[in-house]
């Protein structure tokens, strides 16, 4: 089943090939700066990763590979005429009428040249008439409003810090069975993820949750999936992306299992929708520090999700939740 779905999505990606880039020029007192906005190539992953690190984004290289391997046709980079990558943005198509945008970044010394706006308009050409969701820092929403992202969905907080031993010591019986993903039919995980994400994403979630560096656990109750979580090392800390569960007991059992793989002294990264009060308790119970507040935006209509089942999002970038 999964193989057929992956093959279908791969064929769709080939059909969706994006249009070629074109050269732009901006003139400033320091001289002409020529740059091209073009489709992203696999060879761009490493220099884009280097750009993210320079700008202090905690975005591991394996995530860029995950997105690119899912569908690169909506991803664009900004490249100077000397070959240097100075920007990136794009969309990841989830269905014929829906996509998500992510990782809007421009190298600092080029931001005053309007590179971001040129890049964003290129992405909008790729978007066509789709409903597209994106993430904005909660204090930067006005920037995206000029491009039509005016519909607010939910707000989530990026938190980081060590796991509180007292929090995981008190782990109630969840009345469910928890198994490593390697021991389950992953089609069941994909189906459960689709319930919460609202749109199936079999290629993406397989690339992420079955990555060799990922620890993925799945909760079962009555023979059906009732939750799952992924722990993956990042450049700094360990991301618990996502943590989905039908109730708080299941979520905490998965949390305890996943966090047991964080080495002593390592930080947990946990990004919860603030509308989920139980998820807020996970943050408070571990004394995590909130570093960023972000808001999910849409350009045409909101995509309602069952926030009560979302304890930590699957991504801050290319996804609904």
C-alpha positions in Angstrom: 0.0 0.0 0.0 2.6 2.5 1.1 4.8 1.7 -1.9 2.0 2.4 -4.3 1.3 5.8 -2.6 4.9 6.8 -2.7 5.2 5.9 -6.4 2.1 7.9 -7.2 3.4 10.9 -5.3 6.7 10.7 -7.1 5.0 10.7 -10.5 3.0 13.8 -9.4 6.2 15.6 -8.4 7.6 15.0 -11.9 4.5 16.4 -13.5 4.6 19.4 -11.3 8.0 20.7 -12.4 8.3 24.4 -11.8 9.1 27.0 -14.3 12.7 28.3 -14.8 14.1 31.2 -13.0 15.1 34.6 -14.5 17.7 37.2 -13.7 16.9 40.2 -11.6 19.1 43.3 -10.9 19.0 45.8 -8.1 21.1 49.0 -8.2 22.4 50.5 -5.0 25.2 53.0 -4.1 27.6 50.0 -3.6 27.0 48.9 -7.2 24.8 46.4 -9.1 23.7 43.3 -7.3 22.5 40.7 -9.8 20.6 37.6 -8.5 18.5 34.8 -9.9 15.4 33.3 -8.4 15.3 29.7 -9.6 14.0 26.2 -8.7 16.1 24.6 -6.0 18.4 21.8 -6.9 19.7 18.9 -4.7 23.2 20.5 -4.8 21.7 23.6 -3.1 20.9 21.7 0.1 24.4 22.2 1.7 24.8 25.9 0.9 21.2 26.6 2.0 22.0 24.7 5.3 25.1 26.9 5.7 22.9 30.0 5.2 20.5 28.9 7.8 23.3 28.2 10.3 24.8 31.7 9.7 21.3 33.2 10.5 21.1 31.0 13.6 18.2 28.8 12.4 18.1 25.5 14.3 17.2 23.6 11.1 19.0 20.4 10.7 20.3 19.4 7.2 18.2 16.2 7.3 15.0 18.3 7.4 16.0 20.1 4.2 16.6 16.7 2.7 13.2 15.5 3.9 11.4 18.3 2.2 13.4 18.2 -1.0 12.9 14.4 -1.2 9.2 14.8 -0.7 8.7 17.3 -3.6 11.2 19.9 -4.7 9.1 21.4 -7.5 7.8 24.3 -5.4 11.1 25.2 -3.7 13.1 28.2 -4.9 16.5 29.7 -4.0 18.0 33.2 -4.7 21.5 32.9 -6.2 23.9 35.8 -6.8 25.8 35.9 -10.1 28.8 34.6 -8.2 26.9 31.4 -7.3 26.3 32.3 -3.6 22.8 31.4 -2.3 21.4 34.4 -0.4 17.7 33.3 0.0 15.2 30.6 0.0 11.4 30.1 0.2 9.0 27.7 -1.4 5.8 25.7 -1.1 5.2 22.0 -0.5 2.1 20.8 -2.3 -0.1 18.5 -0.2 -3.1 18.3 -2.6 -4.3 19.8 -5.9 -5.8 22.8 -4.0 -3.6 23.1 -0.9 0.1 23.7 -0.2 2.2 25.0 2.7 4.9 27.6 2.5 8.1 27.6 4.6 11.6 28.8 5.4 11.4 32.4 4.2 15.1 33.5 4.6 17.3 36.2 3.0 20.9 36.7 4.0 21.1 39.8 6.2 23.2 42.1 4.0 20.8 41.7 1.1 17.5 42.3 2.9 17.4 46.0 2.0 17.4 45.2 -1.7 13.9 43.8 -1.8 15.2 40.3 -2.5 12.6 38.8 -0.2 9.7 40.4 -2.0 11.0 39.3 -5.4 11.4 35.8 -4.1 8.0 35.7 -2.6 6.3 36.9 -5.8 8.1 34.0 -7.6 6.7 31.6 -5.0 3.3 33.1 -5.6 3.5 32.3 -9.3 4.1 28.6 -8.3 1.2 28.8 -5.8 -1.3 29.6 -8.6 -4.8 29.4 -7.1 -4.0 27.1 -4.2 -4.9 27.8 -0.6 -1.5 28.1 1.0 -0.6 28.1 4.7 2.6 29.7 6.1 4.2 30.5 9.4 5.0 33.9 10.6 6.7 35.2 13.7 3.8 36.6 15.6 5.3 40.1 15.4 5.9 39.9 11.6 2.3 39.1 10.4 2.0 42.5 8.7 4.8 41.5 6.2 2.9 38.5 5.0 -0.4 40.5 4.9 0.8 42.4 1.8 1.0 39.1 0.0 -2.5 38.0 1.0 -1.7 35.9 4.1 -4.3 37.5 6.3 -6.3 34.6 7.8 -4.9 33.6 11.2 -5.3 30.0 12.3 -3.5 29.1 15.6 -0.4 30.3 17.5 2.4 28.0 18.7 5.4 28.5 20.9 8.9 27.2 20.3 10.3 26.0 23.6 13.6 24.5 24.6 15.3 23.2 27.7 16.1 20.0 29.6 13.4 17.5 30.5 12.4 17.7 34.1 13.1 14.3 35.8 10.1 14.8 38.1 7.8 15.2 35.1 8.8 12.0 33.5 9.0 10.1 36.8 5.3 10.6 37.3 4.1 8.8 34.2 0.5 7.4 34.6 -0.6 4.1 33.0 -2.0 5.2 29.6 -4.1 2.1 29.1 -2.5 1.6 25.7 0.4 -0.3 24.1 3.4 1.7 22.8 5.7 0.2 20.1 8.6 1.3 18.1 7.6 2.3 14.5 9.8 -0.5 13.2 7.5 -3.0 14.6 4.2 -1.6 13.3 2.5 -1.3 9.9 3.5 2.2 9.0 0.4 2.6 6.8 -1.5 2.9 10.1 0.7 5.7 11.2 0.2 7.5 7.9 -3.6 7.2 8.3 -3.5 8.5 11.8 -1.3 11.4 10.8 -3.8 12.3 8.0 -6.6 12.5 10.6 -4.8 15.3 12.4 -2.9 17.0 9.6 -6.3 16.8 7.7 -4.5 16.1 4.4 -2.5 12.9 3.8 1.2 13.4 3.5 2.6 9.8 3.1 5.9 10.7 1.5 6.8 13.6 3.9 5.9 11.7 7.1 7.7 8.6 5.9 10.8 10.6 5.1 10.7 12.3 8.5 9.6 9.6 10.9 11.4 6.7 9.3 14.7 8.6 8.9 17.7 6.6 10.4 18.2 9.4 13.0 14.6 9.4 14.2 13.1 7.6 17.2 9.5 7.0 16.5 6.9 5.4 18.8 3.3 4.5 18.1 0.5 4.1 20.7 -2.3 1.6 20.1 -5.6 1.1 21.9 -8.1 -1.5 20.9 -6.0 -2.4 17.9 -6.0 1.1 16.4 -3.4 3.9 16.5 -4.2 6.5 19.2 -1.0 8.5 19.1 2.5 8.8 17.8 5.6 10.8 18.4 9.0 11.4 16.8 12.3 12.5 18.4 15.1 13.6 16.2 18.4 15.3 16.9 18.8 18.8 15.6 21.9 21.0 15.4 21.0 22.1 18.9 18.9 19.8 21.0 16.3 17.2 20.2 13.0 18.0 18.4 9.9 16.1 19.5 8.1 16.7 16.2 5.3 15.8 16.3 3.7 14.5 19.4 0.1 13.7 18.5 -2.3 11.8 20.9 -6.0 11.2 21.5 -5.7 12.2 25.2 -3.2 13.5 27.7 -2.3 10.1 29.3 -1.3 8.8 25.9 0.7 11.9 25.1 2.6 11.8 28.4 3.4 8.1 27.9 4.8 8.8 24.5 6.6 11.9 25.9 8.3 9.8 28.6 9.3 7.1 26.0 10.7 9.6 23.5 12.5 11.8 26.1 14.3 8.8 27.5 16.5 8.9 24.3 17.7 12.4 25.1 21.2 12.1 26.5 22.1 13.7 29.9 22.5 17.4 29.4 20.7 17.5 26.1 17.8 20.0 25.5 14.3 19.1 24.3 12.7 21.2 21.6 8.9 21.2 22.0 6.6 23.4 20.0 3.1 23.4 21.3 -0.1 25.2 20.1 -1.0 27.5 22.9 -4.7 26.7 22.5 -4.1 23.2 23.8 -4.1 23.7 27.6 -2.8 20.2 28.3 0.2 20.8 26.0 0.9 24.0 27.9 1.1 21.9 31.0 3.9 19.8 29.4 5.9 23.0 28.8 5.3 24.3 32.3 6.0 20.9 33.9 9.4 20.8 32.3 10.2 24.4 32.9 11.0 24.9 29.2 11.9 28.4 28.0 9.8 29.9 25.2 12.0 31.5 22.5 9.6 32.2 19.7 5.9 32.8 19.2 4.6 31.9 15.7 1.2 32.1 14.0 -0.1 29.9 11.2 -1.6 32.0 8.4 -3.6 31.2 5.2 -4.2 33.2 2.1 -7.7 31.9 1.2 -9.3 30.0 4.1 -8.4 28.5 7.4 -7.8 24.8 7.7 -9.4 23.7 11.1 -7.4 21.1 13.0 -8.1 19.2 16.2 -5.7 21.1 18.4 -6.6 19.0 21.4 -4.7 16.1 19.9 -1.6 18.2 19.0 0.9 18.5 21.8 3.9 19.4 19.7 3.7 20.3 16.0 5.3 18.2 13.3 7.1 21.2 11.8 7.2 24.9 12.1 7.6 25.2 8.3 6.1 23.0 5.6 2.9 21.7 7.1 -0.5 22.4 8.6 0.2 21.3 12.1 
